[in-house]
Amino acid sequence: MNGAALLTDNLEKVHAMPNGQRAHTCDVLVIGSGAGGLSTAIVAKKGGLDVLVIEKEEFFGGTTAFSGGVLWIPGNPHAREAGIVDTREAAVTYLRNETGNYFSEKAIDAFLDEGPRMLEYFERETEAKFVLSGYPDYHPDVAGGAAIGRSVTAAPFDARQLGIEIRRLRPPLSTITFIGMMFNSSNEDLKHFFRVTRSLKSAVYVAQRLVSHFKDLVLYRRGVQITSGNALAARLAKPPSISKFHF
Ligand SMILES: Cc1cc2nc3c(=O)[nH]c(=O)nc-3n(C[C@H](O)[C@H](O)[C@H](O)COP(=O)(O)OP(=O)(O)OC[C@H]3O[C@@H](n4cnc5c(N)ncnc54)[C@H](O)[C@@H]3O)c2cc1C
């Protein structure tokens, strides 16, 4: 296998082949290590199946690792905990408007039933954790639209928790980083960077953040305090969800 391969089960299932290559046996072969592949692998593994995730690239995480990591889930538990008032009826109205002729009551019922359950499942069973994003719906002013509460994003993550496999995590897009540093829009980062020339407290915060980041660049050749889709991919891949990496 030339690219990165994530093995979610034990290596005893790897067999040497007469031609010198290795053969793997598994119940479920997942092709691709983005959020789709990794979440499929996790659910299958928790269902008792032997799962192998293969990835053609040098890095795991796919487009997911580049993404905003935002999930649009009306009725999600984080909005409820934050006391944000929303109703299923409003979400259905919004989706009816947005989907037009493609509106399918059955599909939307399934989405609204299973979306929050899916989120609860991953937060309970894996390292995937989410926070409210603060984003509005794309069209918050149309009937049923919401200004806040339906989007969650992956909680920030310290990629060092991946151990040696930090080197296999696809780096974020350079266009959304500052010298490789990912900003956490839900905490102090942006606020302090914007105020750096106007507040001593912010100047100190930024200086500490930069020193820490440069140290990470030297030690790990990448930023380790990650957010968004990069955090989502890393969280899904963190053991024990993915028990072993094999390359
Ligand atoms: C900049 C950006 C921001 C985005 N922000 C958001 C957002 O906030 N919210 C949202 O919902 N969506 C967002 N998206 C879209 C979202 O990222 C994708 O829809 C999602 O990541 C797709 O996940 P996936 O698992 O299907 O595919 P991917 O994450 O792309 O994973 C597919 C993997 O399969 C591998 N692969 C492909 N073919 C093979 C093969 N033959 N053998 C082995 N491996 C293979 C690929 O290398 C890749 O690693 C964004 C996209 C971009 C580009």
The ligand as an SDF file (V2000), in Angstrom:
LIG
                    3D

 53 58  0  0  0  0  0  0  0  0999 V2000
  -12.7670   25.0320    2.4390 C   0  0  0  0  0  0  0  0  0  0  0  0
  -13.9400   24.1060    2.7030 C   0  0  0  0  0  0  0  0  0  0  0  0
  -14.7460   24.3690    3.8080 C   0  0  0  0  0  0  0  0  0  0  0  0
  -15.8500   23.5220    4.0560 C   0  0  0  0  0  0  0  0  0  0  0  0
  -16.5940   23.7470    5.1710 N   0  0  0  0  0  0  0  0  0  0  0  0
  -17.6340   22.9270    5.4570 C   0  0  0  0  0  0  0  0  0  0  0  0
  -18.3930   23.0850    6.6580 C   0  0  0  0  0  0  0  0  0  0  0  0
  -18.0950   23.9340    7.4900 O   0  0  0  0  0  0  0  0  0  0  0  0
  -19.4320   22.2490    6.8760 N   0  0  0  0  0  0  0  0  0  0  0  0
  -19.7760   21.2590    5.9810 C   0  0  0  0  0  0  0  0  0  0  0  0
  -20.7500   20.5330    6.2330 O   0  0  0  0  0  0  0  0  0  0  0  0
  -19.0500   21.0640    4.8580 N   0  0  0  0  0  0  0  0  0  0  0  0
  -17.9950   21.8590    4.5830 C   0  0  0  0  0  0  0  0  0  0  0  0
  -17.2530   21.6410    3.4610 N   0  0  0  0  0  0  0  0  0  0  0  0
  -17.5460   20.4550    2.6690 C   0  0  0  0  0  0  0  0  0  0  0  0
  -17.0120   19.2300    3.4470 C   0  0  0  0  0  0  0  0  0  0  0  0
  -15.6690   19.4570    3.7980 O   0  0  0  0  0  0  0  0  0  0  0  0
  -17.1090   17.9470    2.6260 C   0  0  0  0  0  0  0  0  0  0  0  0
  -18.4110   17.7890    2.1270 O   0  0  0  0  0  0  0  0  0  0  0  0
  -16.7440   16.7650    3.5160 C   0  0  0  0  0  0  0  0  0  0  0  0
  -15.4980   16.9500    4.1500 O   0  0  0  0  0  0  0  0  0  0  0  0
  -16.7300   15.4970    2.6990 C   0  0  0  0  0  0  0  0  0  0  0  0
  -16.3620   14.4410    3.5850 O   0  0  0  0  0  0  0  0  0  0  0  0
  -16.0350   13.0240    3.0110 P   0  0  0  0  0  0  0  0  0  0  0  0
  -15.6350   12.1430    4.1240 O   0  0  0  0  0  0  0  0  0  0  0  0
  -17.1660   12.5780    2.1350 O   0  0  0  0  0  0  0  0  0  0  0  0
  -14.8150   13.2930    1.9930 O   0  0  0  0  0  0  0  0  0  0  0  0
  -13.3170   13.7300    2.3070 P   0  0  0  0  0  0  0  0  0  0  0  0
  -13.1810   14.4190    3.6170 O   0  0  0  0  0  0  0  0  0  0  0  0
  -12.7960   14.4500    1.1000 O   0  0  0  0  0  0  0  0  0  0  0  0
  -12.5680   12.3440    2.4200 O   0  0  0  0  0  0  0  0  0  0  0  0
  -12.4390   11.5090    1.2950 C   0  0  0  0  0  0  0  0  0  0  0  0
  -11.1220   10.7720    1.4330 C   0  0  0  0  0  0  0  0  0  0  0  0
  -11.1070    9.6710    0.5360 O   0  0  0  0  0  0  0  0  0  0  0  0
   -9.8100    9.5570   -0.0060 C   0  0  0  0  0  0  0  0  0  0  0  0
   -9.9290    8.7820   -1.2420 N   0  0  0  0  0  0  0  0  0  0  0  0
  -10.5650    9.1260   -2.3820 C   0  0  0  0  0  0  0  0  0  0  0  0
  -10.4800    8.1100   -3.2760 N   0  0  0  0  0  0  0  0  0  0  0  0
   -9.7690    7.1140   -2.6810 C   0  0  0  0  0  0  0  0  0  0  0  0
   -9.3430    5.8390   -3.1050 C   0  0  0  0  0  0  0  0  0  0  0  0
   -9.6340    5.3840   -4.3140 N   0  0  0  0  0  0  0  0  0  0  0  0
   -8.6490    5.0860   -2.2290 N   0  0  0  0  0  0  0  0  0  0  0  0
   -8.3540    5.5380   -0.9690 C   0  0  0  0  0  0  0  0  0  0  0  0
   -8.7330    6.7550   -0.5260 N   0  0  0  0  0  0  0  0  0  0  0  0
   -9.4310    7.5390   -1.3650 C   0  0  0  0  0  0  0  0  0  0  0  0
   -9.4010   11.0000   -0.2140 C   0  0  0  0  0  0  0  0  0  0  0  0
   -7.9910   11.1220   -0.3770 O   0  0  0  0  0  0  0  0  0  0  0  0
   -9.9080   11.6460    1.0750 C   0  0  0  0  0  0  0  0  0  0  0  0
   -8.9490   11.5820    2.1110 O   0  0  0  0  0  0  0  0  0  0  0  0
  -16.1450   22.4530    3.1860 C   0  0  0  0  0  0  0  0  0  0  0  0
  -15.3170   22.1980    2.0960 C   0  0  0  0  0  0  0  0  0  0  0  0
  -14.2180   23.0130    1.8560 C   0  0  0  0  0  0  0  0  0  0  0  0
  -13.3220   22.7100    0.6860 C   0  0  0  0  0  0  0  0  0  0  0  0
  1  2  1  0
  2  3  1  0
  2 52  2  0
  3  4  2  0
  4  5  1  0
  4 50  1  0
  5  6  2  0
  6  7  1  0
  6 13  1  0
  7  8  2  0
  7  9  1  0
  9 10  1  0
 10 11  2  0
 10 12  1  0
 12 13  2  0
 13 14  1  0
 14 15  1  0
 14 50  1  0
 15 16  1  0
 16 17  1  0
 16 18  1  0
 18 19  1  0
 18 20  1  0
 20 21  1  0
 20 22  1  0
 22 23  1  0
 23 24  1  0
 24 25  2  0
 24 26  1  0
 24 27  1  0
 27 28  1  0
 28 29  2  0
 28 30  1  0
 28 31  1  0
 31 32  1  0
 32 33  1  0
 33 34  1  0
 33 48  1  0
 34 35  1  0
 35 36  1  0
 35 46  1  0
 36 37  1  0
 36 45  1  0
 37 38  2  0
 38 39  1  0
 39 40  1  0
 39 45  2  0
 40 41  1  0
 40 42  2  0
 42 43  1  0
 43 44  2  0
 44 45  1  0
 46 47  1  0
 46 48  1  0
 48 49  1  0
 50 51  2  0
 51 52  1  0
 52 53  1  0
M  END
$$$$
